[in-house]
């Protein structure tokens, strides 16, 4: 790694932390709340809007269902929060829904939860960032054409912040989260106080009507029920991210379960108050919003009209217009917290991926911590996938929202079902009457949660499947199959590498035949010969490939003049290939003596600059990669550092193992 690259890395990430400093990164409750709860807290900025968008498909007549739908969402939120508090106390190791389902319903159910959550975390980043960009555009409509680049830049900034570590990201995101909560509660309190005093706020869009969607005119019976259920399923976006605290219990300070449960309770109270306040205020202010601006009746120029979000309309109506300080405060705080709400996923996804990698369901690299003790590989993977989604869907919330919340309710349902089985198991062995009563109460809470979230899952699946949710289902299924395949690979590898007969497996080979590959006679070749001789093989020989016959004869002459006592074998190559003749020769030795080991030494140049690699072919690298697949063959690289790589300051600036290979193995052509 060059000095410049190392400097930039330290500038972005900060100094590397020792493993012993992991305890110093644990979170107090005041930082844990914005880190793990920014998603459910910020979702109130668009949950009410999603309910209204669905109901107005049938026109203004169906808006009277709004308070009933909001009440159902609030009830569901309370049940889920209470249920996950039980999870935090029962399973404090941080596996959350995945651990509960795996322990009580089996590994396959646990993988279903894991796949659903991983997909949902990706969607959390995409939807939160897209919604935040929407609120910025509501304040500055001229930025609408830059929607996608803005979203990608924000994902990049979030990635960089999280790579610095959990504690640092918490400090960064704490202020915006608390400013948003303060702003929304102040807006709701002021608006509702004005309503009680007889001066209710009125939205700027209250004067407009809404034409029903042609497909949703005069709904009755089942069609009306489906519309209401669709609105309810869209409003359930307010519950996204609730489970993140149960996944992040290990990141809390001690006592971890109690602090996590307290943080979850505080999050639930704030989220319920904010969602109920925004929904009530939207009804009071007569907010009008539609999926297509041209369905707003009375609008002079619908083609060029940019609809403001519900929360933007409320801020303008409560604080005195779109030029008021309160409006810009709420919009800035909302946009910022929605973008930072993706931080919930940036903490949940890497942690869950790390646990899955530890259980051998995902690549082991996802379990490694980076310089700042964060799970860097998981953070980068999440950023890449979420960025691709934002680009593919044009950072459009309406398009992305249909892929959302399916995964979270899958995990809710299986997690609560697992907890019911957990408490039933505890009751079979518990004899203390007080604890038995507590376990029964907990089982009732989790059973209620399982039943309700299962119903919501069915509703979400039915109402959103054809609108794009099938993609989320397909992604989760593909991920589930992939994780099972990864586990089978790791299990097969472990079984194959398991020691069964130490005595036989430690027995030395009959002979060691050493082959030194030679391109021409130079210092690197002599060093490789010297090292090969030092291993004291049973047979030692040098081998070159005669790509050019004249070069081969010249090499033979130099070899004999130098008096080298190692026999030189020249392999013919009529088609000027290098790898195939060398490989064929090594394999022929193995065929003749299957009990022998062939050790191949390859001399290589080590260059100091990346551009020097372009001046050398990579024959050695390709040949080594092929030899690695040949049983009974050991490959040894013998590096020769050129002057550019041997400077005194070079080793400190380079990463361990950052060797650049350059010298070709075969003789150069004239």
Secondary structure, 3 states (H helix, E strand, C coil): CCHHHHHHHHHHHCCCCCHHHHHHHCECHHHHHHHHHHHHHHCHHHHHHHHHHHHHHHCHHHHHHHHHHHHHHHHHHHHHHHHHHHHHHHCCCCCHHHHHHHHHHCHHHHHHHHHHHHHHHHHHHHHHHHHHHHHHHHHCHHHHHHHHHHHHHHHHHHHHHHHCCHHHHHHHHHHHHHHHHHHHHHHHHHHHHHHHCCCCCCCCCCCCEECCCHHHCCCCHHHHHHHHHHHHHHHHHHHCCCCHHHHCHHHECCCHHHHHHHHHHHHHHHHHHHHHHHHHHHHHCCCCCCCCHHHEECCCCHHHCCCCCHHHHHHHHHHCCCCCHHHHHHHHHHHHHHHHHHHHHHHHHHHHHHHHHHCCCCCHHHHCCCCCCCCHHHHHHHHHHHHHHHHHCCCCHHHHHCCCCHHHHHHHHHHHHHHHHHHHHHHHHCCCHHHHHHHHHHHHHHHHHHHHHHHHHHHHHHHHHHHCHHHHHHHHHHHHHHHHHHHHHHHHHHHHHCCCCHHHHCCCCCCEEEEEECCCCCHHHHHHHHHHHHCCCCEEEEEEEECCHHHHHHHHHHHHHCCCCCEEEEEECCCCCCHHHHHHHHHHHHHHCCCCEEEEEEEEEECCCHHHHHHCCCHHHHHHHHHCCCCCEEEEEEEEECHHHCCCCHHHHCCCCCCCECCCCCCCCC
